[in-house]
Amino acid sequence: MIRPLQASGSALAVLGLLGGMAVPALAQHRIVTLSPSLTEAVCALGHCAELVGTDRHSSWPGTVAKLPKVGGLADAQIEHIVALRPDMVLLGPRSRAGERLTELGVPVQTFDARTHADLKRMLLALGQSLGETARAHELVQRLEHELEAAARRVPPALRGRTVYVEVGIGPTAASTRSFIGETVARLGLVNIVSGDAGLFPRVNPEMVVRRSPDLIIGPQATLSGMAERPGWAGLQALRRQQVCQLDADRMDLLSRPGPRLGEAAQMLVDCLLALPNRPR
């Protein structure tokens, strides 16, 4: 039988943004993460060596590749997680594993990072749990400076241009309400997908044709055949080759609300500056 960990009131660490079991403020943790963003956050806060397991999609930094993999968002391997004897399991709000792990006495912290503000709160809360409050504040400040630096690199001629950001099949897009939408807005671009339908809504390809964005950004895997979509061959963005087709690594960078947010913004600017026939 697995018994809940006990901790005195003076030893309790701060809980995640959405609550969870209290975690003893240990000098050395055994941490399992169930999202790539949280894996990256733990490492950015200097505790990568304390990871004992991650979800299957965690790939950065490269050292996490050798760690045990415990499933994903919908299929976390509960027995495997328990066998790793973690004193801290970090997961997102959509994970199904939290309730079961809590029943088994495994300390769980749940974080939600859907916007830039959410991400900053997540980093600060996680920093407090790990005893890295000052480092977390420095990390949040660094992210803000990196976003500002990326925005300054965008030429005036690109500011105000409309953009469509695809994130997956369906097609699924990043809306203005999502953290990706906030990133492109910080770069001075105007997202054609509003947040009315959610953060990452499925969109009608005909809507994209009607709104005819100046720029298209998305995964190479889904955009490689976009000219075959009804009406898309005539889009101005395609005719002028104003399309950023991102490989898997760059798409991972863009789609993870974690400590590399500023790096993702810089990557987008690099892609935009490299486009042919762009406005000068």
Summary of the structure (lengths in Angstrom):
residues: 280
radius of gyration: 20.4
end to end distance: 67.3
largest distance: 67.3
contacts: 935
relative contact order: 0.12
helix: 44%
strand: 14%
